[in-house]
Amino acid sequence: MSHHLVEVKNLRHVYPDGTEALRDVSFRITHGESVAIIGANGAGKSTLLLHLNGYLATSQGSIRIGDFPLNPATLLEIRRTVGMVFQDPDDQLFMPTVFDDVAFGPLNLGLAGDEVEERVQEALARVGAGHLRDKPPYRLSGGGKKRVAIATVLAMSPDILVMDEPTSGLDPFARRQLMALLKDFQHTRIFTSHDLDMVLELCERTIVLHEGEVRADGPTLDIFRDEALLAACRLEKPFAMQGCPVCGG
């Protein structure tokens, strides 16, 4: 399914202050893959994600989503294909009620009222937030806002789900619910995260960024077993792989 393809070639990004955030980044993600992009703070993870549906323009290199090269002429089609969930849900929620926020995308696709209602109900049900539909988003907890932000993307029926730090700020119960939801998403998933146990559980492939460059790209378990790589990139093993610090088991 070519519309699920993500291909990045020789991507470079320089911010207006001269900071080079990405250098010669290349990778290819195919249909149905669940891929984590990890790295220390400042590695370029969020900058990279913001390129995948055109929130940031490339300084150099190219991005292809399915059959479309990413450019101003294809931006609308690509944003229908790539659903982006920001790290801070307050960046994504701006309407008077939860219903209005989740309906915003489908309405802008020109869908009829009945279909918009159906999409909103289904998206809120999938994230367990149906009871929040009439509430103002600013009154929700952090976990509630995160659920609604995800629902705004699911209502668009994206083929590719991109999430920046999806478990950030969630309590353990909300984190587990979110992970169950992400496991059920049938298409391509791309995450950045410092939650390496989530990465270990959800992603069969991991890309390691360090100082704006791809330092490794391979099976997640192999990445986490490479202690020299982790040390060089200021990363640690997931807790599930560290064993007991007391008994050494």
C-alpha positions in Angstrom: 0.0 0.0 0.0 2.0 2.9 -1.3 -0.1 5.5 0.5 1.3 4.3 3.8 4.9 4.8 2.7 7.2 7.4 4.4 10.5 8.1 2.7 12.9 10.7 3.9 16.1 11.4 1.9 19.1 13.5 3.0 16.9 15.7 5.1 18.6 18.8 6.6 17.0 21.5 8.7 18.5 24.7 9.9 16.5 27.1 12.2 16.6 30.8 11.6 19.1 31.3 14.4 21.6 29.1 12.5 21.0 25.9 14.7 21.4 22.8 12.5 18.8 20.5 13.9 18.9 17.7 11.3 21.8 16.6 9.1 21.5 14.2 6.2 18.6 12.2 7.7 17.4 9.3 5.5 15.0 6.4 6.2 12.1 4.5 4.7 9.0 3.3 6.6 6.6 0.9 4.9 2.9 -0.1 5.5 2.1 -1.3 8.9 5.4 -0.7 10.6 5.5 0.6 14.1 8.7 2.7 14.4 10.2 4.6 17.3 12.5 7.6 16.9 14.5 8.0 20.1 17.4 10.1 21.3 18.4 12.5 24.1 17.0 15.9 24.5 18.0 18.1 21.5 18.7 15.1 19.2 16.2 16.4 16.6 13.3 14.1 17.2 10.5 16.7 17.4 12.0 18.7 14.5 11.9 15.5 12.4 8.3 14.7 13.2 7.2 18.3 12.3 8.5 17.7 8.8 6.4 14.6 8.1 3.2 16.5 7.4 4.7 19.9 6.5 4.6 21.9 9.7 8.3 22.6 9.1 9.8 23.1 5.6 13.0 21.3 4.7 16.2 23.3 4.4 17.5 20.5 2.1 16.5 17.0 1.1 13.1 15.5 0.3 10.1 13.7 1.9 7.7 11.5 0.2 4.4 10.3 1.7 2.9 7.5 -0.4 2.6 8.7 -4.0 3.2 12.3 -3.2 6.4 14.3 -2.7 5.9 16.8 0.2 5.5 20.3 -1.2 3.0 23.1 -1.0 0.8 21.6 -3.8 0.5 18.2 -2.0 0.2 19.5 1.6 -3.6 19.1 2.0 -3.5 15.5 0.7 -0.5 14.6 2.9 -2.2 16.0 6.0 -5.2 13.8 5.3 -2.8 10.8 5.2 -0.5 11.7 8.1 -2.2 12.3 11.5 0.0 14.3 13.9 -0.5 14.3 17.7 1.6 16.9 19.4 3.4 16.4 22.7 1.4 19.2 24.4 -2.3 18.7 23.7 -2.9 22.4 24.4 -1.3 23.0 21.0 -4.0 21.0 19.4 -7.2 21.8 21.3 -8.7 25.3 20.7 -12.5 24.9 20.3 -15.2 25.6 22.9 -16.1 21.9 23.4 -14.5 18.5 22.9 -17.1 17.7 20.3 -16.2 20.9 18.3 -12.5 20.0 18.5 -12.9 16.5 17.2 -15.4 17.6 14.5 -13.1 20.4 13.3 -11.1 18.2 10.9 -13.9 16.2 9.4 -15.9 19.4 8.8 -12.9 20.9 7.0 -12.9 17.9 4.7 -16.4 18.9 3.7 -18.1 15.9 5.2 -21.9 15.9 5.8 -23.2 16.4 9.3 -24.3 12.8 9.9 -20.9 11.5 8.9 -19.1 14.1 11.1 -21.3 13.0 14.0 -20.5 9.4 13.4 -16.7 10.0 13.1 -16.7 12.1 16.3 -18.6 9.4 18.3 -16.4 6.7 17.0 -13.1 8.6 17.7 -14.1 9.5 21.2 -15.3 6.0 21.9 -11.9 4.6 20.7 -10.0 6.7 23.3 -12.6 6.2 26.0 -13.7 9.8 26.1 -17.3 9.7 24.9 -18.4 11.2 28.3 -16.3 14.3 27.6 -17.9 15.4 24.4 -19.7 18.5 25.8 -16.9 19.6 28.1 -14.6 22.5 27.4 -11.1 21.1 26.7 -9.4 23.6 29.1 -11.2 22.0 32.0 -9.9 18.5 31.3 -7.0 16.7 33.1 -3.7 16.2 31.2 -4.7 12.6 30.4 -8.1 13.7 29.2 -6.6 16.3 26.9 -4.2 13.7 25.5 -7.1 11.4 24.7 -9.1 14.1 23.0 -6.1 15.2 21.0 -5.7 11.7 19.7 -9.4 11.6 18.9 -9.1 14.7 16.8 -6.6 12.8 14.6 -8.5 9.5 14.6 -11.6 11.3 13.3 -9.6 12.1 10.2 -9.1 8.4 9.5 -5.3 8.8 8.8 -3.2 6.0 7.2 -0.2 7.1 9.2 -0.2 8.0 12.9 2.6 10.2 14.1 2.9 11.0 17.8 5.4 13.1 19.7 6.0 11.7 23.3 2.5 10.1 23.5 2.8 8.9 27.1 4.3 12.1 28.4 2.4 13.4 31.5 0.1 10.4 31.8 -0.5 8.4 35.0 0.2 4.7 34.9 -3.5 3.7 34.2 -3.9 6.3 31.4 -0.5 5.2 29.9 -1.7 1.6 29.8 -5.0 2.5 28.2 -3.1 4.6 25.6 -0.8 1.8 24.8 -3.7 -0.6 24.3 -5.2 1.9 21.9 -2.0 2.3 19.9 -1.7 -1.5 19.6 -5.1 -1.6 18.0 -4.2 1.0 15.3 -3.9 -1.0 12.1 -1.8 1.2 10.0 1.7 2.8 10.1 2.8 4.3 13.5 5.7 6.6 14.1 6.5 7.7 17.7 9.2 9.8 19.4 9.5 8.9 23.1 11.7 8.9 26.2 9.4 6.1 27.4 11.7 3.3 26.3 9.6 0.6 27.9 6.7 1.7 25.7 9.1 1.6 22.7 10.1 -1.9 23.6 6.5 -3.1 23.8 5.0 -1.3 20.8 7.7 -0.8 18.2 9.5 -3.6 16.3 11.9 -1.0 14.8 13.8 1.9 16.3 15.7 4.8 14.7 18.3 6.5 17.0 19.0 10.2 16.5 22.0 11.9 18.0 22.9 15.5 17.4 20.7 15.6 14.3 22.0 12.5 12.7 20.8 8.9 12.4 23.2 6.8 14.4 21.3 3.5 14.2 18.2 2.0 12.5 17.2 -1.6 13.2 15.2 -4.0 15.3 14.3 -2.5 18.6 15.7 -5.3 20.7 19.0 -5.2 18.9 19.2 -1.4 19.5 18.6 -1.8 23.2 21.2 -4.6 23.5 23.9 -2.3 22.0 25.3 -0.8 25.2 28.1 1.1 23.4 25.5 2.8 21.1 23.2 3.7 24.0 26.1 5.2 26.0 27.3 7.2 23.0 23.8 8.6 22.4 23.1 9.3 26.1 20.4 6.7 26.3 19.7 3.8 28.7 18.1 0.4 28.4 14.3 0.2 29.1 13.7 -0.7 32.8 12.3 -4.1 31.6 15.8 -5.0 30.4 17.8 -3.6 33.3 17.1 -6.4 35.8 16.8 -5.9 39.6 19.4 -3.5 41.0 19.4 -5.3 44.3 19.7 -9.0 43.4 21.1 -8.5 39.9 18.3 -10.7 38.5 
